[in-house]
Amino acid sequence: MTRRKCKDFKLFIIFSLGLAVSAFFKFPRVVNSTATSSQPQGNNNNINMDAATLKNSATAGELERLKEEEARLAAMLASIRKQKLSALRSRPLNIGVIGFGRFGQFIGKSFTKYANVVGTSRSDYTQIANDMGAKYLPLSNLESFVLDEDLDVIVVAVSIVSFEDTLKDLVPHLKKRLETKGNCPLITDVLSVKEHARTMMMKHLPEECDILCTHPMFGPDSAKHGLWNGQKFVYERTRVDKVLLDPDIPRRDTAYRNLADNDSDVDSESGLFVDVQGVEHNMHENSESHVESMDRIERFLSIWEEEGCNMISMSCAHHDEYTANSQFITHLTGRILGAQGLSATPIDTKGFTNVLKLVETTTADSFDLFYGLYKYNRNSMEIIVKLKESMDDVVSKLLEKEGKSIDSLDQKSCL
């Protein structure tokens, strides 16, 4: 072998060794099953430890990456919220509140942060309205309230029992506004019973009026100092630009997004909703009136969102089913216990203190509210019947211990 060839051969060997060493340190060692089986147990532990270390290192790195992504998205969300709030305040709604009593003032005060508020009621609340930065008109001047204030939204915040009569009084002025201005404000309610409110608004209001059914699940007592953060707000988009929506299928970008998942041609983020004929609509359809209607609804709902409410899209029928088993039975129990004349004693237990608090909070509301919860929620009588049956069942079990029956004994002698 010549000296030149010998030198080239040495360089080749050195280069090959360099590649081998580089590969050894760059890539993890691969041990075949045969070699592994002949290794002592200690070596197996080392191999397993190396694998666990690699896995833990990957997990730690992934967690760091996810935290960075989380921070990025949080910053983006904060930016979007600022833009949303800016958009809301740049074009403030004109909101009229019919029924400017305790609850009307309660919501009106928060509305003034984002909108121009005009209240109306039978009593004179001019000074209260001025103090919160709102305007006040007497209910006797309802025509001016509807025609001259250029209202985008009218919130009907009267009692359940007077709701229909209030709508009837409102309708002639709405029709006159349609004749003179060619538009109608969004009409919304805040009643504790939703099917009744929905039915009455559908029955009496002109079809040009958009309808939004809402129920803030809180009030001046449960949300003292105007703190709405975390409070539940239930709503149903009922009618938009003369389109009556299917109450059981809200917009597909909310609670019913799974409907879009079954159809690859439907974009679940597009804001689709379905009317009662099953026709799909988009919130940004090529109609100026439709876009304005949707924008008005979303801006009104955004006020509640900005105040921190937990927004719940729900049909009026489902709402009434749930509240009969929660709100109505709470008021019913409080009224029954209150009728017994319960009062505090020097040795009250914590449980009895809670009972007295329940009586206090439920009886503080007007009996008209309690009657409205009963009269205008078709599920309420069923709750009363079940409560009576449960009462009889418990008493019967007590009497059985004494060999008596509830039917054979006079109530005064056994209870």
Secondary structure as UniProt FT lines:
FT   HELIX           3..26
FT   HELIX           33..38
FT   HELIX           41..90
FT   STRAND          94..98
FT   HELIX           102..111
FT   TURN            112..114
FT   STRAND          116..121
FT   HELIX           126..131
FT   TURN            132..133
FT   STRAND          135..138
FT   HELIX           139..141
FT   HELIX           142..147
FT   STRAND          153..156
FT   TURN            161..162
FT   HELIX           163..181
FT   STRAND          186..189
FT   HELIX           194..204
FT   TURN            207..208
FT   STRAND          211..216
FT   TURN            220..223
FT   HELIX           224..226
FT   TURN            229..230
FT   STRAND          232..240
FT   TURN            241..242
FT   STRAND          243..245
FT   TURN            247..248
FT   TURN            252..257
FT   HELIX           258..261
FT   TURN            264..265
FT   TURN            268..269
FT   STRAND          272..275
FT   TURN            276..277
FT   STRAND          280..282
FT   TURN            283..284
FT   HELIX           288..306
FT   TURN            307..308
FT   STRAND          310..313
FT   HELIX           316..323
FT   HELIX           324..328
FT   HELIX           329..339
FT   TURN            340..341
FT   TURN            346..347
FT   HELIX           350..364
FT   HELIX           367..375
FT   TURN            378..379
FT   HELIX           380..400
FT   TURN            401..403
FT   TURN            406..408
FT   HELIX           411..414
//
